[in-house]
Amino acid sequence: MKLSGIYGIVFAFVAIIEPGDGAYTKLTVFYEPNCQRCQDLLLNQVKPALEALGGVYNSHLEIDLIPYGSATTEWKEGERLKNVCIISKDCHATKGHACAKGNFPLKLTTEYRFCSLESLSLKKGSAGCEACAKNIGMDFEIIRNCVLSWEGDVLMAANGIKKNGLSPKATEHPWILVNDEYKKDAADGLKANALATLCKIWKGEKHDHDLPKACDGKV
């Protein structure tokens, strides 16, 4: 495949995997599945906040969890593009999350990725991730085949394009954006107490919506 063809496929996937509109605050997290700080944020802060707000299809918070981490993407004309990580298993896990994100609906892929993060934190590896998929009725073979094919490389590379296009540049993981902007105070607050920080953000902004019930006692 020519270089121009690879660029076309990657940018097409960038467009396809853009999340939809709906909620009035968007939370974007660039993460690496094997990163302990990323696991702590997503499992101990983002997941409980989502549950308190009513799940991924609530009217207050839209999430976009983007797996890429510290990887780099390499490609040469006439060759298959390659995602490179310092530790090879990190690329495998990251590609698995990119494949889940690119192939399944938001609710299903979010459930799978939270479960997978917990499994990875317990060092259960691929078998634990497969069990996560089975428990929620997800076809793990779709993820496995994607990881082993060009599709997984392209999906992961598309996430890399998003990360590398950030301003300011991501200097750590997780890297957190609120409404597509990086603000250190907000990022630090979300790491410490995501729901309380979101409630403070909502209280400080003028919206046509009332604060969600989950914010009672938080602000």
C-alpha positions as CSV (number, residue, x, y, z in Angstrom):
1,M,0.0,0.0,0.0
2,K,1.3,3.4,-0.9
3,L,2.0,6.1,1.8
4,S,-0.8,8.3,0.5
5,G,-3.2,5.3,0.8
6,I,-2.2,4.8,4.4
7,Y,-2.7,8.4,5.2
8,G,-6.2,8.3,3.6
9,I,-7.2,5.2,5.6
10,V,-5.9,6.6,8.9
11,F,-7.6,10.0,8.5
12,A,-10.8,8.3,7.5
13,F,-10.7,6.3,10.8
14,V,-10.1,9.6,12.7
15,A,-13.3,10.9,11.2
16,I,-15.3,7.7,11.9
17,I,-14.4,7.4,15.5
18,E,-15.3,10.9,16.5
19,P,-17.8,10.9,19.4
20,G,-21.2,12.4,18.9
21,D,-22.7,15.5,20.5
22,G,-25.2,15.6,23.3
23,A,-24.1,16.4,26.8
24,Y,-22.9,19.9,27.6
25,T,-19.5,18.9,29.1
26,K,-17.1,16.7,27.2
27,L,-14.4,14.8,29.1
28,T,-11.5,13.4,27.0
29,V,-8.9,11.2,28.4
30,F,-5.8,10.0,26.5
31,Y,-4.6,6.9,28.3
32,E,-2.6,3.7,28.2
33,P,-4.3,0.6,29.5
34,N,-1.3,-0.7,31.4
35,C,-0.5,2.7,33.0
36,Q,-1.4,2.5,36.7
37,R,-2.2,6.2,36.9
38,C,-4.6,5.8,34.0
39,Q,-6.2,2.8,35.7
40,D,-6.6,4.8,38.9
41,L,-8.3,7.7,37.1
42,L,-10.6,5.7,35.0
43,L,-11.6,3.0,37.5
44,N,-11.7,5.1,40.7
45,Q,-12.9,8.5,39.4
46,V,-14.4,8.4,35.9
47,K,-16.3,5.1,36.2
48,P,-18.0,6.1,39.5
49,A,-18.8,9.6,38.2
50,L,-20.5,8.1,35.1
51,E,-22.5,5.6,37.2
52,A,-23.6,8.5,39.5
53,L,-24.8,10.5,36.5
54,G,-26.7,7.6,35.0
55,G,-24.3,5.9,32.6
56,V,-22.6,6.9,29.3
57,Y,-25.8,8.2,27.8
58,N,-26.5,10.8,30.4
59,S,-27.4,14.4,29.5
60,H,-24.5,16.1,31.4
61,L,-21.2,14.4,30.6
62,E,-19.9,13.0,27.3
63,I,-16.8,10.9,27.6
64,D,-14.1,10.1,24.9
65,L,-11.5,7.7,26.2
66,I,-8.7,7.6,23.7
67,P,-6.1,4.8,24.0
68,Y,-2.6,5.6,22.7
69,G,-0.3,6.6,25.6
70,S,3.4,7.0,24.9
71,A,3.4,5.0,21.6
72,T,4.7,6.3,18.3
73,T,3.5,5.3,14.9
74,E,5.9,4.6,12.0
75,W,5.2,3.9,8.4
76,K,7.2,3.6,5.2
77,E,6.0,3.7,1.6
78,G,4.9,0.3,0.5
79,E,4.9,-1.1,4.1
80,R,2.3,-1.7,6.8
81,L,2.3,1.0,9.4
82,K,3.6,0.1,12.8
83,N,2.8,1.3,16.3
84,V,5.8,1.2,18.6
85,C,5.8,1.1,22.4
86,I,8.7,1.0,24.9
87,I,7.1,-2.2,26.2
88,S,5.6,-4.4,23.5
89,K,2.7,-5.6,25.7
90,D,1.6,-2.0,26.1
91,C,1.0,-1.7,22.4
92,H,-1.0,-5.0,22.4
93,A,-3.2,-3.8,25.2
94,T,-3.6,-0.3,23.7
95,K,-4.4,-1.7,20.3
96,G,-7.0,-4.0,21.9
97,H,-8.7,-1.0,23.5
98,A,-8.6,0.9,20.2
99,C,-10.2,-2.1,18.4
100,A,-13.0,-2.2,21.1
101,K,-13.6,1.5,20.7
102,G,-13.7,1.3,16.9
103,N,-15.9,-1.8,16.6
104,F,-18.6,-1.6,19.3
105,P,-21.2,0.9,20.6
106,L,-20.2,3.4,23.3
107,K,-22.0,1.6,26.2
108,L,-20.6,-1.8,25.4
109,T,-17.0,-0.7,24.7
110,T,-17.0,1.5,27.8
111,E,-18.1,-1.5,30.0
112,Y,-15.5,-3.7,28.3
113,R,-12.7,-1.2,28.7
114,F,-13.4,-0.6,32.4
115,C,-13.5,-4.3,33.0
116,S,-10.3,-4.8,31.0
117,L,-8.5,-2.1,32.9
118,E,-9.4,-3.8,36.2
119,S,-8.2,-7.1,34.7
120,L,-5.0,-5.6,33.6
121,S,-4.4,-4.0,36.9
122,L,-4.7,-7.5,38.5
123,K,-2.2,-8.9,35.9
124,K,-4.7,-11.2,34.3
125,G,-3.6,-10.4,30.8
126,S,-5.4,-11.4,27.6
127,A,-7.4,-14.1,29.3
128,G,-8.9,-11.6,31.7
129,C,-9.8,-9.3,28.9
130,E,-11.5,-12.2,27.0
131,A,-13.5,-13.0,30.2
132,C,-14.6,-9.4,30.3
133,A,-15.9,-9.6,26.8
134,K,-17.7,-12.8,27.5
135,N,-19.4,-11.5,30.6
136,I,-21.0,-8.5,28.7
137,G,-21.9,-10.4,25.6
138,M,-19.1,-9.0,23.4
139,D,-17.5,-11.1,20.6
140,F,-13.9,-11.1,21.7
141,E,-12.9,-12.6,18.3
142,I,-13.7,-9.3,16.7
143,I,-11.2,-7.6,19.0
144,R,-8.6,-10.4,18.6
145,N,-8.8,-10.3,14.8
146,C,-8.6,-6.5,14.7
147,V,-5.5,-6.5,16.9
148,L,-3.8,-9.0,14.6
149,S,-4.7,-7.1,11.4
150,W,-4.0,-3.8,9.8
151,E,-7.3,-2.5,11.2
152,G,-5.8,-2.5,14.7
153,D,-2.8,-0.6,13.6
154,V,-4.9,2.0,11.8
155,L,-7.3,2.5,14.7
156,M,-4.4,3.0,17.1
157,A,-2.6,5.3,14.6
158,A,-5.7,7.4,14.3
159,N,-5.7,8.0,18.0
160,G,-2.0,9.0,17.7
161,I,-3.0,11.6,15.2
162,K,-5.4,13.1,17.7
163,K,-2.9,13.0,20.5
164,N,-0.1,14.5,18.4
165,G,-2.3,17.3,17.3
166,L,-3.0,18.5,20.9
167,S,-2.0,22.0,22.0
168,P,-0.5,22.1,24.5
169,K,1.2,18.8,23.9
170,A,0.4,15.9,26.2
171,T,3.3,15.6,28.7
172,E,2.0,12.8,30.9
173,H,-0.6,10.1,31.0
174,P,-3.4,10.2,31.6
175,W,-3.9,13.5,29.8
176,I,-7.3,15.1,30.5
177,L,-9.2,17.7,28.5
178,V,-12.5,19.3,29.5
179,N,-14.4,20.6,26.5
180,D,-11.3,20.0,24.3
181,E,-9.1,22.2,26.5
182,Y,-6.4,21.3,28.9
183,K,-6.4,23.1,32.2
184,K,-4.1,21.9,35.0
185,D,-6.4,22.8,37.9
186,A,-9.3,20.9,36.3
187,A,-7.1,17.9,35.4
188,D,-5.7,17.7,39.0
189,G,-9.2,18.0,40.4
190,L,-10.6,15.3,38.2
191,K,-7.8,12.9,39.3
192,A,-8.6,13.6,42.9
193,N,-12.4,13.7,42.8
194,A,-13.9,13.6,39.3
195,L,-17.6,14.0,40.3
196,A,-17.0,16.9,42.7
197,T,-14.8,18.7,40.2
198,L,-17.4,18.3,37.4
199,C,-20.1,19.6,39.7
200,K,-18.0,22.7,40.5
201,I,-17.4,23.3,36.8
202,W,-21.2,23.0,36.1
203,K,-22.0,25.3,39.0
204,G,-19.6,27.9,37.8
205,E,-21.0,27.9,34.3
206,K,-24.3,29.1,33.0
207,H,-26.4,26.2,31.6
208,D,-30.1,25.8,30.8
209,H,-29.9,22.6,32.8
210,D,-30.1,22.1,36.5
211,L,-27.3,20.5,38.3
212,P,-27.7,16.7,38.3
213,K,-28.8,15.0,41.5
214,A,-25.4,13.4,41.8
215,C,-24.0,16.8,42.6
216,D,-26.1,17.2,45.8
217,G,-23.7,17.8,48.6
218,K,-20.7,18.1,46.2
219,V,-20.7,21.8,45.8
